């Protein structure tokens, strides 16, 4: 199915729903292109299967489907050429909950945790609120193509105060799908200095057609130091069904994590939420391939029309584009400028790191009609600025 067919079949007009994304946009008289969810509904068989579950009326205690783990591992083997063992997998309510549990169970109070900035805001808050020491390394900006600063990472590791590195892959908000050599160099540094890796991979399935996502745990040499977070809330827009996997091959680390979950009563799984993930694993491949083509086409159009005027990231994965309004902001932030001048609601760049006030994160997971509307508004604003 092509992108036009996909959009016609799955696009949702969310303006009359209780959508956080759209209700805030309506309130501010803006086109909402901010929070990371999409304007497409899942494949019909997923919805039908959930309807069947609801219509049965049996809402007592139930088990996961017997083949849940098989379906989970088959999906990841098809999509990413990796096979996870059932015993490695634990459950949490969501990715942020997983971050807290990993930090609390595998590090100690006052341990250092390093993140690469700009970064998804909860990376900062989970470290600070858990009583750990936040260390930050700045990514290197090569005209919108961001890479790790390995010299700075090693410098910080060498001080001996860092226990964990928080990796976001594919990267939010930079849209990078890190290559084999990039990850190997990072993981080798972590091995050398005995630093654990917490790999947030919740955007793993949103990858542009010419890119390949490499799961952190596919690097077998470094598995003993890696814990990964896997969920399809972003992949299939399932935010209302909070369900997430923490994957821990290292038995010693896994025992610590399980002990923490037992102590805090946080290891149980909400089966109703898990079912949405299960059915998407079973039925979602064709839908997902078509979605990635939609994101690719939306990005290609946005870049073609606006890259002569605006600096932006080189999108390889996720549906989140980081854009620098630069001189057009003129003393204001990009977030404020987009609202006031373009009637576009985006995420503020400074929420991802200090110094990114002229940047904004724009959500491309919507119809081409909405992308065109946003581009028209931006081009009109830019041309008016240039004419002054």
Secondary structure, 3 states (H helix, E strand, C coil): CCHHHHHHHHECCHHHCCCHHHHHHHHCCCEECCCCCCCECCCHHHHHHHHHHHHHCCCCCCCCCCCHHHHHHHHHHHHHCCCCCHHHEEEECCHHHHHHHHHHHHCCCCCEEEEEECCCHHHHHHHHHCCCEEEEEECEEECCEEECCHHHHHHHHCCCCEEEEEEECCCCCCCCCCCHHHHHHHHHHHHHCCCEEEEECCCCCCECCCCCCCCHHHCHHHHHHEEEEECCCCCCCCCCCCCEEEECCCHHHHHHHHHHHHHHCCCCCCHHHHHHHHHHHHHCHHHHHHHHHHHHHHHHHHHHHHCCCCEECCCCECCEEEEECHHHHCCCCHHHHHHHHHCEECEEHHHCCCCCCCEEEEECCCCHHHHHHHHHHHHHHHHHHHHC
